[in-house]
Amino acid sequence: MENNPQTIGSEPGQPNEAGAADVHPMDALLGGESLDMETPRRGEIRRGTIARVSDGDVLVDIGAKSEGIIPARELEQLPDEVRQGLIVGAEISVYVIRAGGGEDGLVLSLARAEEEHDWSEAEGLLASQETLHGSVAGYNKGGLIVKLGHLRGFIPASQVSLSRRRRAEGETPDKRWGKMVGEPIVAKVIEVDRRRNRLILSERAAAREARKVLKEHLITELQAGEIRSGHVISLADFGAFVDIGGADGLVHLSEISWRRIGHPKDLLKVGQEVQVKVLGVDPERKRISLSMRELEPDPWETIAKQLKEGQLVEGQITKLTKFGAFASLKGMEAYEIEGLIHISELSDRRVEHPREVLEEGQTVSLRVIKLDQERRRIGLSLKRVDSAEYADTDWQTAMRDLSEDGPRPAPEAEEDFDADLEAETPPEPGTPPEPEAPPESEGESPAAA
């Protein structure tokens, strides 16, 4: 009888029906556990469960072959509220400092895990450009410190908002920034460098974005003619920018004052509070035009009261051009009002260039021959100063000046003045001379004779 032994399983080294080698059951169990337990790597953040808490350290199960330890020296540096939350069974995130294999085994850090989370949040804020809402935690000589979780973000002085910088007065950092500690602040992340432990924030960037939103809202509400209070936030050669409640508008150089100025800094400084009038709003270009001089008295209203056509004035020659000369008027220095002496009004003779008659800086008497308040122009004449056509006007002016400066002259004095005036006036052609009175004899009156 042929012996055919029954084969149980498969021969060693040969695959069975499932395609697996013949392995001892315990080896299979240990092998399965090793597949489930992924070896932790240094710098990795793991989620784990607290397995034991002692006075010296905390053991955490992160799914490795052995439990990791949070050293006592780190636990001592944690805030009390964090240490109180470290209880058996609590789930926490930890940072792998050492992956095991040494005498200390698997070393973990709770603080580093939270710090890495904060770095990730900072990188997210940098990418999205969302704003960070926090408070001023401290300062140094260069600016302010703002915390983002466990990280210390730095706001350089150049990135602090203008409104806060206006308050930063003092010779020491404590005087400049100390009073701001604890104040709420909104900033944007502008630089993240984990390797250099560098986190830079900007309050100005957040303020610009906030102003942009406010400006869009304000532009829909502003109306030309409104009067607003504001602060000067910057000065340029062409004008001044004024913040009128979150949105800035431009006061052009010509709209700062009726006076002629060379640069806005001649009258304004950054941080100065001013009143402005809204001249116009351009929603498409998102621009607001403002004026300060519109809120000042118009000097031309004063000119219209003080000057009349035909009046004599005193002026100083300020500029010579090929078509005439400009003169500033005495009494109008505050507003630097100037009039034009056209080249045809310089002399009765032909003048090729005003320099033949006048020179810059010279003070001369002039006659007002034209006042155009609408176009804000004054026409002056040099050749008509002694013109006979204005004799009556000059006479009335002289009498008015006499009455304002003192008592009116006696009638006899007026008669003498009239006689002198007539004596200086040549007789009309063809008029016979008046006969002379006979001389009176000395010591005897005509009546006695």
C-alpha positions in Angstrom: 0.0 0.0 0.0 1.5 3.2 -1.1 2.2 5.7 1.6 0.8 9.1 0.7 1.2 11.4 3.8 -1.3 14.4 4.0 0.4 17.7 3.6 -0.7 20.2 6.2 0.0 23.8 5.2 2.8 24.2 2.8 6.4 23.3 2.6 8.9 25.7 4.3 9.8 28.6 2.0 7.0 27.9 -0.4 3.9 30.2 -0.7 0.6 28.9 0.4 -2.7 29.6 -1.3 -2.8 33.1 0.2 0.7 33.8 -1.2 2.3 34.3 2.2 5.3 32.5 3.7 4.9 30.2 6.6 5.5 32.5 9.6 5.2 31.9 13.3 2.0 33.4 14.7 3.9 35.6 17.3 6.2 36.9 14.6 3.2 37.9 12.5 1.6 39.7 15.5 4.8 41.7 16.2 5.3 42.4 12.5 1.7 43.9 12.3 2.3 46.1 15.3 5.6 47.4 13.7 3.7 48.4 10.6 1.1 50.4 12.6 3.8 52.2 14.7 5.5 54.6 12.3 8.9 55.7 13.7 8.8 59.4 14.6 11.2 61.8 13.0 13.0 64.8 14.5 11.1 68.1 13.9 7.8 66.3 13.4 4.6 67.4 15.2 2.6 64.5 16.5 -0.7 64.2 18.2 -0.6 62.1 21.4 -2.2 61.1 24.7 -0.8 61.8 28.1 0.0 58.4 29.6 1.6 59.4 32.9 2.2 62.6 34.9 4.8 62.8 37.6 6.5 65.6 39.6 9.4 65.5 37.2 8.1 64.8 33.8 5.2 63.8 31.6 5.0 60.7 29.4 3.1 60.9 26.1 2.0 58.1 23.9 2.3 59.2 20.2 1.9 55.7 18.7 5.6 54.8 18.7 7.2 51.7 20.2 7.9 53.6 23.4 6.4 56.6 25.1 8.0 60.0 24.7 8.9 62.3 27.6 8.4 66.0 28.1 11.4 67.0 30.3 10.9 68.6 33.7 13.0 71.7 32.6 10.4 72.5 30.0 7.4 71.9 32.3 8.9 74.4 34.8 8.8 77.1 32.1 5.2 76.5 31.1 2.4 78.8 32.5 0.4 77.5 35.4 -2.8 77.1 33.4 -1.0 75.0 30.9 0.6 72.7 33.5 -2.8 72.2 35.2 -4.2 71.0 31.9 -1.6 68.2 31.6 -3.6 65.3 33.0 -3.7 61.6 32.1 -5.8 60.9 29.0 -5.6 64.5 27.7 -4.7 64.8 24.0 -1.9 67.2 23.1 0.3 68.1 20.2 4.0 67.7 20.7 7.2 68.4 18.8 9.8 65.6 18.4 13.1 66.9 19.6 14.9 63.5 19.7 13.5 60.5 17.9 14.9 57.9 20.3 17.8 55.5 20.2 19.9 57.3 22.8 20.0 57.3 26.6 17.1 59.8 26.8 14.9 57.9 24.4 12.1 59.8 22.7 12.2 63.4 23.8 9.2 65.7 23.1 8.3 69.4 23.5 4.9 70.9 24.1 6.1 74.5 23.8 7.9 73.9 20.5 4.7 72.3 19.0 2.7 75.4 19.9 5.5 77.6 18.5 5.5 75.7 15.2 1.7 76.1 15.1 2.2 79.9 15.6 4.8 80.0 12.8 2.3 78.2 10.5 -0.4 80.7 11.4 2.1 83.6 10.7 2.9 82.1 7.3 -0.8 81.8 6.6 -1.4 85.5 7.5 1.5 86.5 5.2 0.0 84.5 2.3 -3.6 85.7 2.8 -2.6 89.3 3.9 -5.3 89.1 6.5 -4.9 91.4 9.5 -3.8 90.4 13.0 -5.7 91.8 15.9 -3.7 92.0 19.1 -2.2 94.3 21.7 1.1 96.0 22.3 3.0 93.6 24.5 6.3 95.6 24.8 8.8 97.8 23.0 12.4 98.4 22.4 14.4 101.4 21.0 13.4 100.5 17.5 9.6 100.0 17.8 6.8 97.9 19.3 6.4 94.2 20.2 3.2 92.4 19.5 2.7 88.7 20.3 1.3 86.1 17.9 0.6 83.2 20.2 4.1 82.3 21.6 5.9 84.4 19.0 7.1 87.9 19.4 6.4 90.0 16.4 8.3 93.3 15.9 6.8 96.5 14.4 9.6 98.8 13.4 9.0 102.5 14.1 8.8 103.2 10.3 5.8 100.7 10.2 3.9 102.2 13.1 0.8 104.1 12.1 1.1 107.9 11.7 -1.5 108.6 14.4 0.5 106.5 16.9 3.9 108.0 15.8 2.5 111.5 16.5 2.1 110.5 20.1 5.6 108.9 20.3 7.4 111.9 21.7 10.4 111.7 24.0 14.1 111.1 24.1 14.0 107.6 25.5 12.1 104.5 24.3 10.2 104.4 27.5 8.8 107.9 26.9 8.1 107.2 23.3 6.5 103.8 23.5 5.9 102.9 27.2 2.4 104.5 27.3 1.3 102.3 24.4 1.8 99.0 26.2 -1.6 97.2 26.4 -3.2 99.2 23.7 -5.1 97.3 21.0 -3.4 97.2 17.6 -4.2 95.9 14.2 -1.2 94.9 12.0 -0.3 92.8 8.9 2.5 90.2 8.6 5.1 91.4 6.1 8.0 89.0 6.8 8.4 85.5 8.2 11.8 83.8 8.7 11.7 80.8 11.0 15.5 80.1 10.7 16.3 83.6 11.9 13.4 83.6 14.3 12.2 86.8 12.6 8.6 87.9 12.5 8.0 91.5 11.2 4.6 93.2 11.3 3.3 96.5 9.9 0.6 98.7 11.4 0.9 101.1 8.5 0.0 98.4 6.0 -3.1 97.5 8.0 -4.0 101.2 8.4 -3.7 101.7 4.6 -6.1 98.9 4.0 -8.5 100.2 6.6 -8.3 103.7 5.2 -8.9 102.3 1.7 -12.2 100.8 3.0 -13.1 104.0 4.8 -12.2 106.1 1.8 -14.5 104.1 -0.5 -17.3 104.5 2.0 -16.6 108.2 2.6 -16.5 109.0 -1.1 -20.1 107.8 -1.4 -21.1 110.2 1.3 -19.0 113.3 0.8 -20.6 116.3 -0.9 -18.8 119.4 -2.3 -19.0 122.3 0.1 -18.9 120.3 3.3 -16.5 121.5 6.0 -14.5 118.8 7.8 -11.8 118.7 10.5 -8.7 116.7 9.9 -4.9 116.2 10.5 -2.1 116.8 8.1 -0.5 113.4 7.4 2.1 114.3 4.8 3.5 117.2 2.9 4.7 117.2 -0.8 5.9 119.9 -3.1 2.5 120.1 -4.8 0.4 120.2 -1.6 -0.7 118.6 1.7 -2.6 115.4 2.4 -5.1 115.7 5.2 -6.9 112.8 6.9 -10.6 113.7 7.4 -11.7 110.7 9.3 -10.0 107.6 7.9 -9.7 108.9 4.3 -7.2 111.4 3.0 -7.7 114.2 0.6 -5.3 116.6 -1.2 -5.1 120.3 -0.5 -3.2 121.6 -3.5 -0.5 124.2 -3.0 -2.7 126.9 -4.5 -5.6 126.0 -2.1 -3.6 126.2 1.2 -3.8 130.0 1.5 -4.5 133.2 -0.4 -0.9 134.0 0.2 1.7 132.9 -2.2 3.8 130.2 -0.7 6.7 128.2 -2.1 6.1 124.9 -0.2 3.3 123.6 2.2 5.9 123.4 5.0 5.9 127.2 5.0 2.5 127.2 6.8 1.8 123.5 7.8 3.4 120.7 9.7 2.6 117.0 9.9 0.1 116.3 12.7 -1.4 119.7 12.6 -5.1 119.9 13.0 -6.8 121.9 10.2 -10.3 122.8 8.9 -10.9 122.0 5.2 -13.6 122.5 2.7 -14.5 119.7 0.2 -14.1 121.1 -3.3 -14.9 117.9 -5.2 -15.0 114.1 -5.1 -14.0 111.8 -7.9 -15.4 108.3 -7.3 -13.8 106.7 -10.3 -10.2 107.9 -9.4 -11.0 107.7 -5.7 -9.7 111.3 -5.1 -10.9 114.0 -2.7 -10.0 117.6 -3.4 -9.9 119.9 -0.4 -9.3 123.6 0.3 -8.1 125.6 3.3 -8.1 129.0 1.7 -11.8 128.8 1.0 -12.4 129.1 4.7 -10.3 132.3 4.9 -11.6 135.8 4.1 -11.2 136.5 0.4 -8.6 139.3 0.1 -10.3 140.5 -3.1 -13.3 141.5 -1.0 -11.0 143.8 0.9 -9.4 145.0 -2.3 -12.8 145.9 -3.7 -13.4 148.1 -0.6 -10.0 149.7 -0.4 -9.2 150.3 -4.1 -11.0 152.3 -6.7 -10.3 152.9 -10.3 -8.3 156.2 -10.7 -6.8 155.8 -7.2 -3.1 156.5 -6.6 -1.2 153.7 -4.9 2.4 152.9 -3.9 3.9 149.7 -5.3 7.2 147.9 -5.5 8.4 146.5 -8.8 8.7 142.7 -8.4 9.2 141.4 -11.9 9.9 142.8 -15.4 8.6 141.1 -18.5 8.6 142.0 -22.2 5.0 143.0 -22.0 5.2 145.0 -18.8 6.0 145.1 -15.1 4.4 143.6 -12.0 4.2 145.5 -8.8 3.1 144.5 -5.3 0.9 147.0 -3.6 1.6 148.6 -0.3 -0.9 147.6 2.4 -1.6 144.3 0.6 1.7 142.6 1.6 -0.1 139.9 3.6 -1.6 138.5 0.5 1.1 139.6 -1.9 -1.4 141.2 -4.3 0.2 142.3 -7.5 -0.9 144.5 -10.4 0.3 144.7 -13.9 1.7 147.8 -15.5 1.4 147.2 -19.2 4.2 148.3 -21.3 1.9 150.9 -22.9 1.3 152.4 -19.5 4.9 153.0 -18.6 5.6 156.2 -20.5 4.2 158.6 -23.1 7.2 157.8 -25.2 7.7 154.4 -27.0 9.3 151.8 -24.7 10.9 148.7 -26.1 11.3 147.0 -22.7 10.2 147.9 -19.1 13.9 147.9 -18.0 14.2 151.3 -19.8 11.9 152.9 -17.2 11.9 150.6 -14.1 14.0 148.2 -12.2 13.1 145.4 -9.9 12.8 146.4 -6.2 12.1 150.1 -7.1 9.2 151.7 -5.2 7.0 154.0 -7.4 3.6 155.8 -7.3 1.1 154.2 -9.6 -2.5 154.8 -10.6 -5.2 152.1 -10.6 -6.8 152.1 -14.0 -8.6 148.7 -13.9 -10.1 146.4 -11.2 -11.4 143.0 -12.4 -12.6 141.2 -9.2 -13.9 138.2 -11.2 -10.6 137.5 -12.9 -8.7 138.9 -9.9 -6.6 141.3 -11.9 -5.4 144.8 -11.3 -4.3 147.2 -14.0 -1.8 149.9 -13.1 -0.3 152.9 -14.9 2.8 154.8 -14.4 2.4 157.4 -17.1 -1.1 158.5 -15.8 0.1 159.3 -12.3 0.2 163.1 -13.1 -2.6 163.0 -15.7 -5.0 165.9 -15.7 -8.0 163.6 -16.3 -7.7 162.4 -12.7 -7.4 165.9 -11.2 -10.9 165.8 -9.7 -10.3 162.3 -8.3 -7.0 163.4 -6.7 -8.7 166.5 -5.3 -11.4 164.4 -3.6 -8.9 161.9 -2.3 -6.8 164.8 -0.8 -9.8 166.3 0.9 -10.8 162.9 2.3 -7.3 162.3 3.6 -7.3 165.7 5.3 -10.6 165.0 7.0 -9.4 161.6 8.2 -6.0 162.8 9.3 -7.2 165.9 11.2 -9.8 168.8 11.3 -10.8 170.2 8.0 -8.9 173.4 7.0 -10.6 176.8 7.6 -12.6 178.2 4.7 -9.9 180.8 4.2 -7.3 178.0 3.8 -9.6 176.3 1.3 -9.9 179.5 -0.6 -6.1 179.9 -0.6 -5.7 176.3 -1.8 -8.2 177.0 -4.6 -6.4 180.2 -5.5 -3.0 178.3 -5.6 -4.6 175.6 -7.7 -6.1 178.2 -10.1 -2.7 180.1 -10.3 -1.1 176.8 -11.3 -3.7 176.3 -14.0 -2.9 178.1 -17.2 -5.7 180.4 -18.7 -7.7 179.2 -21.6 -6.4 180.6 -24.9 -8.0 184.0 -25.9 -8.9 184.9 -22.3 -7.7 188.6 -21.6 -5.6 189.0 -18.4 -7.3 190.6 -15.4 -6.2 194.2 -14.6 -3.8 194.6 -11.7 -5.1 196.5 -8.6 -3.4 199.9 -7.9 -0.7 199.8 -5.3 -1.7 201.1 -1.8 0.3 204.0 -0.4 2.1 203.3 2.9 0.3 204.7 6.0 -2.8 205.7 4.2 -5.8 203.6 3.4 -7.8 204.0 0.2 -10.8 205.1 2.2 -9.0 207.9 3.9 -8.0 209.2 0.5 
